[in-house]
Amino acid sequence: MPEYEKITFENGFRLLLSEDSRAKSCSMGVWVGSGSCYESDDTAGISHFIEHMVFKGSALYSSEDIASISDRMGGELNAYTDKECTCFYTRVLSADAPAAFELIADMVTSPRLDADELELEKGVVCEEIAMYESNPADLCADLFYLVAFPEHKLGKNVLGTRDSVNSMTPDMLRTHMDRFYSPASTVACFCGKFERDKIISLCKRYFSSPANKSAIPALPKADFCPGVHIFDKKTEQNQIVIGFSAPPLGLDSRFACQLIASMLGGSASSRLFRRLREEQGLVYSVDACASSYLSAGVFAVSMGVSRESEKKAVLTAAEVLREFPNTVTEEELDLARDHYLSGLIMSLESNSARAARYGTGELLLGGAISEKELEEKIRGVSIDEIRSLARSFSSLSDACICAVGRTAGAKFYNKVVSGKK
């Protein structure tokens, strides 16, 4: 039995319905194919800026109405923008689901984009940029993508720049929305308890327009660029990201990459956590993650370290990566599988998590992988696949290294990359 019902309108709009009669609430969201990967240098940050402006008023609701109606419902109305999509979502009691969705639908399809409000919001977004720039971990992550993908929009910051934000006008936002907020690049998803007929009727009212049937444009392949990049900044702790090219969305090898990330830095029993923190006390936080996008993928190790511990921590991490392909065991792989699948099953008890998985999967891949199929793919990853893929992460000469803070400097990192002591 499918995990959700999918209804596709003639204009390409997709509606996903996953009913749970035991629930007392409904989680819902609208996913749009608009993100930083679809922006030019002149419009950098426009997807994120639109996300902000949608909350400043719509045809039926003022910004005060939007806030008070959501608060009255006890809702969690929010939104986010990433590199490939924008999402508007909430969770409310089942009886309030139609009114909550009408609020989101009117915001998304008929934002006011008032010029005075836009000028005020420029200051808000510039403060948000400053906030992320002041956080060394966030800054290092953003700079890593910038230098790893210098010729592709995947490398661009979702927030844009102060110059691009301050140059935005209502007409620029409308032009972008006319192109990317089309029915064919929009997905709505409902998980929990709701009145099916009312939801379908509301979707027909707001999203059945025949105008602009354009789907999400195809993105070119993003070329990964290894190298060493040092950014000096007065910080109490240096932030390091060591990243490699990894499988993109659409390739099943991304599941092996996720398991490698789990074994290396995804839990308290992972190799990097045990070696760097528990055995040597070099770090408080070390993490490995696998991120897959339409045009590329990234496997990355990140850590925060003091200047005194930095060299030993980086050399130890390099050693862990180097030895992993030849020493990983079936027992570690079994543990990683169980850890991944247990987390998945527990997360899917949440209707909000299910809605996010279904909506994102439908928008980017044309359908979310079912829980059963995902379990089969994870269970089907062999130790040979793990070893083969892990070899591409075993040499720092293939890595893009980004270091922010009062670091050991480019000379040290270039020696590490070259394999010199």
TAVEN-V129257 format. One record per residue. BURIAL is 1 if it has 16 or more other ideal C-beta (glycine too) atoms within 10 Angstrom, else 0. Layout:
BEGIN
BURIAL  BURIAL
END
This chain:
BEGIN
0  0  1  1  0  0  0  0  1  0  1  1  1  1  1  1  1  1  0  1  0  0  0  0  1  1  1  1  1  1  1  1  1  1  1  1  1  1  1  0  0  0  1  1  1  1  1  1  1  1  1  1  1  1  1  1  1  1  0  0  1  0  1  0  0  1  0  0  1  1  0  0  1  0  1  0  1  0  1  0  1  0  1  1  1  1  1  1  1  1  1  1  1  1  0  1  1  1  1  1  1  1  1  1  1  1  1  1  1  0  1  1  1  0  0  0  1  1  0  0  1  1  0  0  1  1  0  0  1  0  0  0  0  0  0  1  1  0  1  1  1  1  1  1  1  0  1  1  1  0  0  1  1  1  1  1  1  1  1  1  0  0  0  1  1  0  1  1  0  0  0  1  1  0  0  1  1  0  0  1  1  1  1  1  1  1  1  1  1  1  1  1  1  1  0  0  0  0  1  0  0  1  1  0  0  1  1  0  0  0  0  1  0  0  0  1  0  0  1  0  0  1  0  1  0  1  0  1  1  1  0  0  1  0  1  0  1  1  1  1  1  1  1  1  1  1  1  1  1  0  0  0  1  1  1  1  1  1  1  1  1  1  1  1  1  1  1  0  0  1  1  1  1  1  1  1  1  0  0  0  0  1  1  0  0  1  1  1  1  1  1  1  1  1  1  1  1  1  1  1  1  1  1  1  1  0  0  0  1  1  1  0  1  1  0  1  1  1  0  1  1  1  0  1  1  0  0  1  0  0  0  1  1  0  1  1  1  0  1  1  0  0  0  0  0  0  0  0  0  0  1  1  0  1  1  1  1  1  1  1  1  1  1  1  0  0  0  1  0  0  0  0  0  1  1  0  0  1  0  0  1  0  0  0  1  1  1  0  1  1  0  1  1  1  0  1  0  0  1  1  1  1  1  1  1  1  1  1  0  0  0  1  1  0  0  1  1  0  0  0  0
END
